Amino acid sequence: MTNQKLVIPDAKSGIPMAFPIAMPDSALFPLNGNRLPLKKLLKKLAPNANGARINALLDSMRASSPTRRPSDTEDHASWNLHHPSALTMFDEIEAAATGKQIVVFLDYDGTLSPIVEDPDRAFITSEMREAVRDVAKLFPSAIVSGRCRAKVYDFVQLTELYYAGSHGMDIKGPSKGHKSQKRVSTKLNCFLKNCHKNLIFLQIFLMLNVCNVQGNQTVLCQPARAFLPIIDEVYKALIEQVKHIPGAKVENNRFCLSVHYRCVEEKKWIELADQVKLVIKDYSQLRVTHGRKVFEIRPTIKWDKGNAVEFLLESLGFDESSDVFPMYIGDDRTDEDAFRVLRERGQGLGILVSKGPKETNASYTLQEPMEVMHFLRRLVEWKKVSLFRH
């Protein structure tokens, strides 16, 4: 089985929505004894698009994370073979990172804190905070989250970290951090001079806040700043539109919005999705993506957690270094953008936090935040022993 995206216009708003669906490896379906290519099949489905849309949407909302693969014993064993535990294989990771500058990237929800019904109560434990603090003392470290940067900072309360909120559309770092921090301004200036080579970076150049010190944090990047008035407008509209759906929660992450349905009865999911699309149908500047039991509403600019990782590596002076070893730990579908970037760079590794098989670009796995904490502690212990030996 492979995963494809089923794109079907909503029956009411006409907005095209993409939903992941499981497909046979051949990307063909049997139909009346024949096999039709995917595109032809979708064309045949068009007259019944509303029913197909509902089924695809429900399947997607049930999964709402990196796509789950079959969980039979054989498949689980095979998946574990290709995505082994980062704790079990720590010696292998240690060997790959030896002699290189490790940079640590961490998702928040489901990685540093457990997934909870009320997103405002996704608190980090004091033990996890201490583990993250110890990591940040030894390695440049960042939290990359779909949450509002300020909210993640309120949860974590560590000034040693870089914080990339709103899927990396709002990045701040410590004004007095690692030795490499002093290179940030110079590297960013170089980065901006090359913006004309790429339309995406030209857009960033026009909307960027660079190295403005605010308190003990330095503003590095806010590529979606121009979208703030629209996002605020849509936030107010969503609050009004979904208030009649019990359990629905709209979260303003400043540069993007989240509509949580973890506490919504499944029979109300389609209604909630329809209300979300109804609100954004007149806003071509925004797009809807899917996270873990949440709809994410983001600006249409090409910017995600993968771009945030690249930007931070560039800012820290590691863009052209062969001696850097980035590690990204995350549990959500949105973290796959960062995993993919590291895989394409051929540097470092991704670690997926998951208890079951999922389609992923990560190389290793951890089952839950508790294992993430153990991994971070082991990373710190290994580094301290290495420093002592030298």
N, C-alpha and C positions, 0 to 999 in steps of 0.2 A: 504494500500500500504506500502511496505517496500523497502529498497534500497539494491541492490546487485551491484557487480562489474562485468562488462563484459570485459573479457580479450581476446583480439584478436590481433594476430600478424599483424604488418603493412605489406601491400602488397609489398612495395619496400624494406624496410630495414630488415624485419623479427623481429623487436623488439616488444616484447609483451607490450601492453599498457592497463592499467586498467581504465575503464570509469564507473562512477556510473550510474545506470539505475533504474527507478522505476519498481517495481515488485509487483504483487498481494500478499496479505498477506500469501497465501498458498505456495508461491514460485513456482507456477505451471502456465503454459500457456495452454489455450485450443487450440487444433490443430486437425482439421478434426473430431471434436466431441469427441476427447480423450484429456486427460491431461498428459502432459509430464513433468518430473522433469527438473529443470533448466539445469543440466549438459547435459542431452540428447538433450535438445533444442539447446544449444550452439554448440553441436556436429553437429546437423543438419544444423546449420547456417554456419558452416565452409566453404562450397563451395562458399557461397556468402559473405565471410568475408569482402571483401572490401566495399560493400554497407552497411553492418551492421556496420562496423567500422566507416564509414562516418556519419551515422545517430547517432550512440552512441556518437561519438566525438562532433558533433554539439550540441546535447542535453546537453552534459557535459559543453561545452564551454559557452552555453547560461546561464546555471545556475551558473557555476564558483564561488561557494561559498557553505556554508553548504546547502545540497540539499533542494530545496523548496518543500513544501507540497502544496496540493490543497488550493486555497485561497477563497473558498466559505465561506459564513458568518458563518455557523455552525462550520466548521472546524477551522476557525480563532478564534471563541469564545472558542472552546475547547482547542486550543493551548494556548490561553491567560490564561485560567484557570490553566493549568499546568506549564506555564512559565509567571507568572505575572510580572508587572513592578517593578523594584527594587526601584523606587521612591515611588510608591503606597504602597509597602510592606516594607518600610524602617524600621518601628517599629519592624517587624518580624526579619529582618536582625540584627538590633540593639540588640534584645534580645538574638539571637544566638551568637553574638560576645562579649557580655558583659563579662568582666573578662578574656578575652583571648587576646593574642598578634596578632593584625591584621597585615598581610603582603599583600601589594597591588601589583598586577601584571597587566600591561596595554599593550595591543597591540597599535600600532601607527596609521597606515592608516585605516580610517573608524571608529576609536575609539577616538583618540585624535584630528585627523584632518579629514576633509571630503575627500571622494574619489574624485579625480580630474583626468582630462584627462592626464595631464602631471605630472608624479610621482615626478619630480624634483620641483614641485610647491605645494606640499602637506604641506603647512605651518600651523603651530599651531598658534592659536590666542594668544594675550598677556593675555587675560582673562583665557584661558585654561592653559597656562604656569603657571600663578599665582596659579590656583587651584591645579595643580600637585605639585608645589613647597610647598604649604601648607600641602598637604598630606604627602610629603616626610619628612617634619619636624617632623611629629608625628608618622609615621609608616615606617618601612623598605619598600622601593618601588622600582619597576623595570619596565622597558619597554622591552617587549619581542616582537621582530619584525622579519619579513623575510628580512627586509632591512639590508644594511650594517650598522654595529654598529656606525661607524664614521658619516655616513650620518644622522642617527636618532639623534645622539648627536648634530650635527650642527643645526637640526631643533629645538630641545628642549632646548639645552644650559643650562641644570641644572646639577651641579656637585654632587648634593645630591643623585642622583639616581644610581641604577644599570642598566646597558644597556646590553641586550642580543640580539645581532644582528644575522643575517643569521640563523634564526629559532633556536637561542640558541647555535650556534656553535662558537660564539665569545662573551664572557662575561667579562665585566669589572665592577668594583664597586668603590665607593668612598673610598679613602685611609683614609679619616677622616670622617666617617659617624656615624651611630648609635652605641650605646654602644655595641650592639651585634657584630659589625664589628671586635672587638678585638679578638673574638673567631674564626674568619674565618680561620686563618692559622692553629690553632690547630685542628679544625674540618676537614679541608681538608687533613691534614696529616693522621688523623684517617681514612678518606675516602679512601685515596690511599693505606693504609696498607691492606685494605679489598678488593682491586681490584682483587686479585687472585681468589676470590670466584665467579667472574662473568667475562666471556670472554669479554663482552661489556666494562666493567670498566677497564679491563686489556688493552684494546685497547686505552682507554682514558688515562691511565697511561703513555703509551708510547708516546703520542702526546700532553700531557698537559703542559701548562704554568701556574704555580701557584704562585700567590702573588709576581709578579714582578712589582714594583711600577714604573709607567711611568707618570710623571707629577702629576696630582691630581687624577689619576685613577689607580686602581689596577687590573692587569690581573688576572682573576680567572680561566678561562677555554677556551681552543681553541682545541677541540677534533678533528677537521678536518684540522689541520695545514698541514699535509702531502699532502693534496689534492690541495694546492694552485697552484703549477705549472700547473697541469692538468686543473684546473678551469680557469686560465688565458689563457691557450691555446684554450680552448673551447669558451671562451668569444670572442676572436679575430676571430675565425672561424664563430661564430654566427653573428657577426657584418657584415661580408662579405656575409654570406649566405642569410640574410633576408633584406639586404639594398634595394632590388628592390620592397619590399612590403610596400606601403605607410602606414604610421601610426605605423608600428612595431617599438618597442623600446627595446633594450637589455640593461639591467642594471646589472652592476657588483657589487654584494653584498659581495665581497671578498671570502667568504666561500661557496657561492652558487650564481646562476645566475637567473635572471628573464627576461622572454621575454613577454612584455606587448602587448596586442592586443586590448585594450580599444578603440584606435583610428583607428583600422583596419576595413575595410568594412567586413561584415559577409561573403560575397562571397569569401573572401580571407583567411578565417580562416583555412580551410583545407589545403590550400597551405602552410600557415605558420607552421601549425603543422607538415606537412611532411618535411619541411626544418629543423625544430628543430630536429626531429628524425633522419634525414639524417646526421646531424652533430655529434650527440652523439652515433651513432650506433657502433662505434669502441671504445667506452669508457665504459667498463663494470663497472668501478669504480663509474659511475654516474647514477642517476635515474631521471625520470621526474615525477613531481607531479603537481597538478592543484590548483591554488588559484583563487582569484577574478579577472577575466579577465587577467590572467597571467599564463604562464607556469613556473614552478619552477624547476631548475636543481640543484640537490643536490648530495653530496657524498652518497654512499650506506651505510654508517655507521648508526646504529640505534640510531638516535639522533634527537629530535624534540622539540617543545615548552614544551611538557610535561616533557621531560627529563631536560630541562632547569629549569623549576619550581622546580622539585625535587632536582636538584643540588643546587639551591640557598637556598632552605629551609634547606638542609643539611649544606651548608656553613655557614648559619646564626645560626646554632645550634638548629634548630627546628625539626630535623628529627624524634626524638623520643618523642617530646612534645605533650601532649594531650591538651595543653592550647594555641595552635597556631590556627589562623583563617585566612587562605589564601583566598584572593579574586582575581579572574582573570576576567578582562573585555576585550572582543575581539569580532570581527565581522566576521572573516574569517574562512574558512574550516580548515586552519592550527591551529586555536585556539582550535579546538575540542580536540586535543591531550592534551592540558592543562586542559580543562574542565573535560576530562575523568580521568585524574590523580587525581584531587581533589575529584571527585565522588568516585573513588576507594579507596582513603585514608579515606573517610568519614569525611573529615575536610574542613571547609570553603565552598565556593560556586563559581560557574561560572555565569557570566552575559553576555549574548549574545546581541550585538548591532544589531538590525534588526527591520525593519518596518513590516515584514510579517513572517508568519509561516515557520520555517525551522527545519529540523531534527537536534537536538542538545543535548549535554550532560549538557548544562547549566541549572541552576535552575530558573534564573530570566532573564529579558530582559530590555533593554533601546532602544529607537528608533533611536537615532542619537547622534553625538558627543556633541551637546548642552545638551542633557539629561545626558550624561556622566559627563559633567562639573558640572551640578546641583547635581548629586549624590555625586561627590567628595567633593563639598562644604558642603553638608549636613553631610558627614562623618566627616569632619574637625570640624564642629560646634558641633556635638554630642560629639566628643572626648574632645574638649575644655571645654564643660559644665561638662563632667565627671571628668576631672582633677580639675576643680574649686571646685566641690563638695567634693573632697577628699583632 
